[in-house]
Amino acid sequence: MNMLMRKGVLGLAGLAFAGGVVGGPIAAHHAHSVDARPVAVVQSSGVDSAKLIPHGTQGVQSRIDLDDEQVANVKAIIAATKKSNMDERAAVISIATSLQESKLENLGHLGDANDHDSLGLFQQRPSSGWGTPEQITDPEYSTMAFLKGLKQVDGWQDMPLTEAAQTVQVSAFPDAYAQWEQQAADLVGQYWNS
């Protein structure tokens, strides 16, 4: 897919995500406490922390407490990343993106609170070509779809997290992904080898 066409398709998806970020499914679903204080780094088990956050974090970092379902989704994202033959950095970008888009919840249709037809961990839209509702509410499929988009971004490995995520997601709030980098890296460090 050429770059102009990909940007056009991803741009349409980004417009859909924008409404959801401001007042869409997450705001209507339920509130999570977000702690925007400086965070401590969790020691990773055999994962090179420099590989997880090669550019350092950008801005104030947020953190939420995760329930069992959200941890299961973290593990599903890591498994799909490995299945896609991508590294820990790709998992950090994926988890941070899902933290921003859905707080790691596999969201179905939320009625009037839904942002158009955005669904799943990454708030992907069937109408924008991400897959069927059944596919994009499958954590493995939705992660692999996100990673497929990430692989098409030239130099994603060398980009700051928020730039790489934004290039795939095309959000109206391009810097929003950055706030989740530390928690995403901590989760990859904790679960990559488990």
Secondary structure, DSSP 8 states (H G I E B T S, - for coil): --HHHHHHHHHHHHHHHHHHHHHSHHHHH-------S-------SS--HHHHSTT---S--------HHHHHHHHHHHHHHHHTT--HHHHHHHHHHHHHHHTT--B---GGGS-TT-BBTTTB-GGGTS--HHHHTSHHHHHHHHHHHHHTSTTGGGS-HHHHHHHHH--SSTTGGGGGHHHHHHHHHHHTT-
